[in-house]
Amino acid sequence: MSANYSQQRRTLKKSLPRIFQYFVLSIVVLAVIIPIVMLIFGALKTRGEFMTRPYTIPIPPNWENFAKVLSIPTFWTMLLNSFLVMLATTTGVVIICSMAAFALSRMKFRGQNFVFNFLTLGLMFPITIAILPVYLVIRQIHLTDSLWGVILIQTAFQLSIGIVILRGFFRSVPSELQDAAYIDGCNAFGFFWRIMLPLTRPALAAVASLTMVLSWNDLLVPLVVLNSESLWTLPLGTMQFQGQYGVNLALVAAFLTLSAVPAIIFYFFAQRQLISGLTAGAIKG
């Protein structure tokens, strides 16, 4: 009897940490999901229902709010601007980070570690701290009120994390493979293009996915750089839309829902590459 009791106590002690982990994770999941669900419910209600019954399930659902938002021409313009900025930023980050990480991981030169440590300092300075000097530089090169100004800033502030992730993956490739490629007549760029990039495809996908999500959701840079309404991105348009239609909260909720759909789709399809790339890059780096 005492042996069974002792075994039950040991089992309970082993289970308590896991139960606590599940409890904490459940709270985190609810904290993330509940606002999204409430936003969707609010978008499917009329203005009166949103004000009187904000926490109830919309029965029947009202799809007119989504139709009104989709009928606004500026919504599609902002969607296109966001897509162009995201595509250009992601392309630039992947190209620059892959080449820089290859040089910092596979080539030997004086000051290599210093250059890498200097680049990683960018992780310590978010865009919110450096936005004033960055704006002054953008104004000096005449890129204010231009999508290229937004693309340049977003690309520059995504380089540090991209180089850290890719350098860890590039260093994990066996050096014997590089020696064999050189013996077969392959130069440094050929080894980078034909062997290194295909082998580190998961890391490239992780960097691309992270850049896509951050670029799509960025509000500060377009707010500072862009003035013309025809160049607004979706986050900036969302802020302006809230100020214009703040009385009709159901319509604002529909606009917010449609604006968040692309980012959610990006993350849904890329979450595995993003998480594996970040964790593996951190361990290998």
C-alpha positions as CSV (number, residue, x, y, z in Angstrom):
1,M,0.0,0.0,0.0
2,S,2.8,2.4,0.9
3,A,4.7,1.5,-2.2
4,N,1.7,2.4,-4.4
5,Y,1.3,5.6,-2.5
6,S,5.0,6.5,-3.0
7,Q,4.8,5.7,-6.7
8,Q,1.7,7.9,-7.1
9,R,3.5,10.8,-5.4
10,R,6.5,10.4,-7.7
11,T,4.2,10.3,-10.7
12,L,2.4,13.4,-9.4
13,K,5.7,15.3,-8.9
14,K,6.7,14.5,-12.4
15,S,3.4,15.5,-13.9
16,L,3.1,18.9,-12.0
17,P,5.7,20.7,-14.2
18,R,4.1,19.5,-17.4
19,I,0.6,20.5,-16.1
20,F,1.9,23.9,-15.2
21,Q,3.5,24.3,-18.7
22,Y,0.2,23.4,-20.3
23,F,-1.7,25.8,-18.1
24,V,0.7,28.7,-19.0
25,L,0.6,27.8,-22.7
26,S,-3.2,27.7,-22.6
27,I,-3.3,31.2,-21.2
28,V,-0.9,32.5,-23.8
29,V,-2.9,30.8,-26.6
30,L,-6.2,32.3,-25.3
31,A,-4.6,35.7,-25.0
32,V,-3.6,35.6,-28.6
33,I,-6.7,34.0,-30.1
34,I,-9.5,35.8,-28.2
35,P,-8.7,39.3,-29.6
36,I,-8.6,37.8,-33.2
37,V,-11.9,36.1,-32.6
38,M,-13.5,39.2,-31.2
39,L,-12.2,41.2,-34.1
40,I,-13.8,38.8,-36.6
41,F,-17.0,38.7,-34.6
42,G,-17.2,42.5,-34.6
43,A,-16.6,42.6,-38.4
44,L,-19.6,40.4,-38.9
45,K,-22.0,42.6,-36.9
46,T,-23.9,45.7,-37.7
47,R,-23.0,49.0,-36.1
48,G,-25.8,48.7,-33.6
49,E,-25.0,45.1,-32.7
50,F,-21.3,46.0,-32.2
51,M,-22.3,48.7,-29.7
52,T,-24.9,46.8,-27.8
53,R,-23.6,43.2,-28.0
54,P,-19.9,43.4,-28.6
55,Y,-19.0,40.0,-27.1
56,T,-21.7,37.8,-28.6
57,I,-21.5,35.5,-31.7
58,P,-23.0,37.3,-34.7
59,I,-26.2,35.4,-35.7
60,P,-26.8,35.8,-38.6
61,P,-23.4,37.1,-39.8
62,N,-23.4,40.4,-41.6
63,W,-21.1,40.4,-44.6
64,E,-21.9,43.9,-45.8
65,N,-18.9,45.4,-43.9
66,F,-16.5,43.3,-45.9
67,A,-18.2,44.3,-49.1
68,K,-18.0,48.0,-48.3
69,V,-14.3,47.7,-47.5
70,L,-13.6,45.8,-50.7
71,S,-15.5,48.4,-52.7
72,I,-13.1,51.2,-51.5
73,P,-10.6,51.8,-54.3
74,T,-7.9,53.0,-51.9
75,F,-8.0,49.7,-50.1
76,W,-6.7,47.9,-53.2
77,T,-4.1,50.6,-53.8
78,M,-2.8,50.2,-50.3
79,L,-2.8,46.4,-50.7
80,L,-0.7,46.7,-53.8
81,N,1.7,49.1,-52.2
82,S,2.1,46.8,-49.2
83,F,2.7,43.9,-51.5
84,L,5.3,45.8,-53.6
85,V,7.2,47.0,-50.5
86,M,7.1,43.5,-48.9
87,L,8.3,41.8,-52.1
88,A,11.2,44.2,-52.7
89,T,12.3,44.2,-49.1
90,T,12.3,40.4,-48.9
91,T,14.2,40.1,-52.1
92,G,16.8,42.6,-51.0
93,V,17.2,41.1,-47.5
94,V,17.6,37.5,-48.8
95,I,20.2,38.5,-51.4
96,I,22.3,40.7,-49.2
97,C,22.1,38.5,-46.1
98,S,22.9,35.3,-48.0
99,M,26.0,36.9,-49.6
100,A,27.2,38.5,-46.4
101,A,26.6,35.4,-44.3
102,F,28.6,33.3,-46.8
103,A,31.5,35.7,-46.7
104,L,31.5,35.8,-42.9
105,S,31.2,32.0,-42.5
106,R,33.2,30.5,-45.3
107,M,35.9,33.0,-46.2
108,K,38.9,34.0,-44.0
109,F,39.9,37.6,-43.9
110,R,41.3,40.0,-41.3
111,G,38.7,41.5,-39.0
112,Q,36.1,38.8,-39.8
113,N,34.8,38.5,-36.3
114,F,34.8,42.3,-35.8
115,V,32.7,42.8,-38.9
116,F,30.2,40.2,-37.7
117,N,30.0,41.6,-34.2
118,F,29.5,45.1,-35.7
119,L,26.6,43.9,-37.8
120,T,25.0,42.1,-34.9
121,L,24.9,45.5,-33.1
122,G,21.9,46.3,-35.2
123,L,19.9,43.9,-33.1
124,M,20.3,46.3,-30.2
125,F,18.9,49.3,-32.0
126,P,15.3,49.1,-33.1
127,I,14.0,51.4,-35.7
128,T,12.1,53.4,-33.1
129,I,15.3,54.7,-31.6
130,A,17.0,55.5,-34.9
131,I,14.0,56.9,-36.8
132,L,15.1,60.5,-36.6
133,P,18.6,60.2,-38.1
134,V,17.3,57.6,-40.6
135,Y,14.7,60.1,-41.7
136,L,17.3,62.8,-42.1
137,V,19.4,60.5,-44.3
138,I,16.4,59.6,-46.4
139,R,15.6,63.3,-46.9
140,Q,19.1,64.0,-47.9
141,I,19.0,61.4,-50.7
142,H,15.5,62.6,-51.8
143,L,13.6,59.4,-51.0
144,T,10.9,60.9,-48.8
145,D,7.4,60.3,-50.0
146,S,8.6,57.3,-52.0
147,L,8.2,53.5,-51.6
148,W,11.9,53.1,-52.3
149,G,12.6,55.0,-49.1
150,V,10.4,52.6,-47.1
151,I,12.0,49.6,-48.8
152,L,15.5,50.9,-48.1
153,I,14.9,51.4,-44.4
154,Q,13.1,48.1,-43.9
155,T,15.8,46.3,-45.7
156,A,18.6,47.9,-43.7
157,F,17.0,47.1,-40.3
158,Q,16.3,43.4,-41.3
159,L,19.9,42.6,-42.2
160,S,21.3,41.9,-38.8
161,I,18.8,39.1,-37.8
162,G,19.1,37.7,-41.3
163,I,22.9,37.5,-41.3
164,V,22.8,35.9,-37.8
165,I,20.4,33.2,-38.9
166,L,22.1,32.4,-42.2
167,R,25.6,32.5,-40.8
168,G,24.7,29.7,-38.4
169,F,23.4,27.5,-41.2
170,F,26.3,28.3,-43.5
171,R,28.9,27.3,-40.9
172,S,27.1,24.0,-40.4
173,V,27.9,22.9,-43.9
174,P,31.0,20.5,-43.8
175,S,34.2,22.1,-45.0
176,E,35.0,18.9,-46.8
177,L,32.2,19.6,-49.2
178,Q,33.7,23.0,-50.0
179,D,37.1,21.5,-50.6
180,A,35.7,18.9,-52.9
181,A,33.9,21.6,-54.9
182,Y,37.1,23.6,-55.3
183,I,38.9,20.5,-56.4
184,D,36.3,19.9,-59.1
185,G,37.0,23.4,-60.4
186,C,34.2,25.3,-58.7
187,N,35.1,28.8,-57.5
188,A,33.7,30.6,-54.5
189,F,30.6,32.0,-56.2
190,G,29.9,28.7,-57.8
191,F,30.0,26.9,-54.5
192,F,27.8,29.6,-53.0
193,W,25.2,29.4,-55.8
194,R,25.2,25.7,-56.7
195,I,25.8,24.1,-53.4
196,M,25.4,26.4,-50.4
197,L,22.0,28.0,-51.3
198,P,20.2,24.7,-52.1
199,L,21.5,23.1,-48.8
200,T,20.4,26.1,-46.7
201,R,17.0,26.5,-48.3
202,P,15.1,26.2,-44.9
203,A,17.2,29.0,-43.5
204,L,16.5,31.2,-46.6
205,A,12.8,30.4,-46.2
206,A,12.9,31.4,-42.5
207,V,14.6,34.7,-43.3
208,A,12.2,35.4,-46.1
209,S,9.1,34.6,-44.0
210,L,10.3,36.7,-41.1
211,T,11.0,39.6,-43.4
212,M,7.6,39.3,-45.1
213,V,5.6,39.4,-41.8
214,L,7.6,42.3,-40.4
215,S,7.5,44.3,-43.6
216,W,3.7,43.8,-44.0
217,N,2.9,44.9,-40.4
218,D,5.3,47.9,-40.3
219,L,3.6,51.1,-39.5
220,L,6.3,53.5,-38.2
221,V,8.5,53.7,-41.4
222,P,5.6,54.4,-43.8
223,L,4.2,56.9,-41.3
224,V,7.4,58.8,-41.3
225,V,8.4,58.5,-44.9
226,L,5.2,58.6,-46.9
227,N,2.9,61.7,-47.4
228,S,0.9,61.0,-50.5
229,E,-2.3,59.0,-49.9
230,S,-1.6,57.1,-53.2
231,L,1.5,55.6,-51.6
232,W,0.1,54.5,-48.3
233,T,0.5,50.9,-47.2
234,L,-2.1,48.9,-45.3
235,P,-0.9,49.6,-41.8
236,L,-0.8,53.3,-42.5
237,G,-4.2,53.2,-44.2
238,T,-5.6,51.3,-41.3
239,M,-4.7,54.1,-38.9
240,Q,-6.2,56.7,-41.2
241,F,-9.3,54.5,-41.7
242,Q,-9.9,54.3,-38.0
243,G,-9.8,58.1,-37.7
244,Q,-12.2,58.5,-40.6
245,Y,-14.7,55.8,-39.7
246,G,-14.2,55.6,-35.9
247,V,-18.0,56.0,-35.3
248,N,-18.7,52.8,-37.3
249,L,-16.6,50.3,-35.3
250,A,-18.0,47.3,-37.1
251,L,-16.7,48.7,-40.4
252,V,-13.3,49.4,-38.8
253,A,-13.2,45.8,-37.6
254,A,-13.8,44.6,-41.1
255,F,-11.0,46.7,-42.5
256,L,-8.6,45.5,-39.8
257,T,-9.6,41.9,-40.5
258,L,-9.0,42.1,-44.2
259,S,-5.7,43.9,-43.6
260,A,-4.5,41.1,-41.3
261,V,-5.5,38.3,-43.5
262,P,-2.4,38.3,-45.8
263,A,0.0,38.4,-42.8
264,I,-1.9,35.5,-41.2
265,I,-1.7,33.5,-44.4
266,F,2.1,34.2,-44.8
267,Y,2.7,33.0,-41.2
268,F,0.4,30.0,-41.5
269,F,2.4,28.6,-44.5
270,A,5.8,29.6,-43.2
271,Q,5.6,29.0,-39.5
272,R,7.5,25.7,-39.6
273,Q,10.4,27.3,-41.6
274,L,10.4,30.4,-39.5
275,I,10.5,28.6,-36.1
276,S,13.1,26.0,-37.3
277,G,15.2,28.6,-38.9
278,L,15.3,30.9,-35.9
279,T,16.0,28.1,-33.4
280,A,18.6,26.3,-35.5
281,G,20.3,29.5,-36.5
282,A,20.5,30.6,-32.9
283,I,22.0,27.2,-31.8
284,K,24.4,26.9,-34.7
285,G,25.5,30.5,-34.5
